[in-house]
Structures are given as structure tokens and as C-alpha cells.
């Protein structure tokens, strides 16, 4: 009787093990438009039609050979909606394909600018009928598309700056009423040198060094973006920027090239 009881327990554990192993693990190293999602805290995708990439997890079982992806499924949804906004959802359904690099977003409508989204991926393999586990939901946001035209057309924008030649610290206060909560607050920052960005006396992201990157300034300048929704409080707030020379200043080069 004891042997029979133990035998039943072992069979039960074996069946549970088979059930747990029926779904392959989720794909890894997921990327959206070349960006590694697990190394970027604030993921910004500057296109209304991104592409997705992922890798299959390699099994430690030496008997698993010639394992290939035969299908995939991508789900995408909008998040952080304001009152009255309609949620957006897209489901690719099961797509028969071995493709796992630069898989295009194929919904009928483009992603909207200045919007938060989440997506996730799962796959099917040739050696098992069940799909893999879903990857975790991954959040990203879109910026203002066509930022140059947007700035030209928005005549009501408030600018901070100075005509003083040696002015390298800028500051602007603004008030947020308690009866008007902020849905989101995004900062776009562009300059011809280096900077440090502060909000309410705190460096917003100390990990951002030597930002923005160097360009041929006569042709283009880069714009960086920060999500500062969590940094703003009701009442008085203050934004500040410390400017540095960077590659734009002639003091950095020792000869007159930029910044004349």
C-alpha cells in the first residue's frame, strides 16, 4: 500500500511537470526599432509604424535540435488615457512566419504622436503544439512627430532663454493648480552643447551624460526627451537648465569652427 501511494504521488508530480512544460518559455532580447527594451528606462519610438525583434530561448537539453519558430503573435494597446479618450488595441493574431527580426507593425492605422503604448509577444515552435508564454508587457511612448513643423506652427509656445552672451543657467517657474491634474508632462530639449536638466531642484536623470550627441550643426541638431510626469507636483514648480560648451564652443576646439 505504501509503495502504491508513493507511486501515485510520483505519477502526479510527473503529470504536473508535463503540464508546466507544455508551454515554451517566452522570447527574449525583445527590441522595438533596434532599441533593447530591458536597458532603456524611458523608451521613445520616433515612428508611427515601428518594427519588432526577438530571440528564441536556447534550451539546455542536448536533445533539442533544429528548433525553429513557425508563428508569432503581437499585441499592442494604448495606456495612460485621459478621460474621454478611446483605448486603442491591435492584435496581429497568429501569423504563420519564421520571421523574428524587424517584424513590421501592420495595423490599419498609424500610432499616434505623444501617446503611451504597451506591447507583448509570444511565438510557436515546430517541436510543440502549444504557444510560448507571453513576454511581459513592454511600455514605450511616441514623441511629437514632425517636431520642426510643430514648433513653427505653435506660436503660443513659451520659451525660456536669454540674450546675455555668457548666460549659462536658465530657469522658469510654473504653477499647477490642485483642481487640474496633469495627465502627462514631456520635456523636449535641444541645444548645441551639453546640459544638465533640473526640475524642482533635482537632476531629472543623472545617467544622461554628454547629451545630446554631436552632429554637423549646420545641417541638423538632436532633440532629447524626458517623461517628467512623476516629477511635477501641484503648486509652484521650477524647471532649470545648466548649459555647457560641448563640441559647439570654439573654446573646446581651440579654433573658430562652430559658435562664431
Secondary structure, 3 states (H helix, E strand, C coil): CHHHHHHHHHHHHHHHHHHHCCCCCCCEEEEECCEECCCCCCCECCCCCCEEEEECCCCCCCCCCCCCEEEEEEEEEEECCCCCCCCCEEECCCEECCCCCCEECCCCCCCCCCCEEEEEEEEEECCCCCCCCCCCCEEEECCCCCHHHHHHHCCCCCCCCCCCCCCCEEEEEEEECCCCCCCCCEEEEECCCCEEEEECCEECCCCCCCCCCCCCCCCCCCEEEEECHHHCCCEEEEEEEEECCCCCCHHHHCCCCCCC
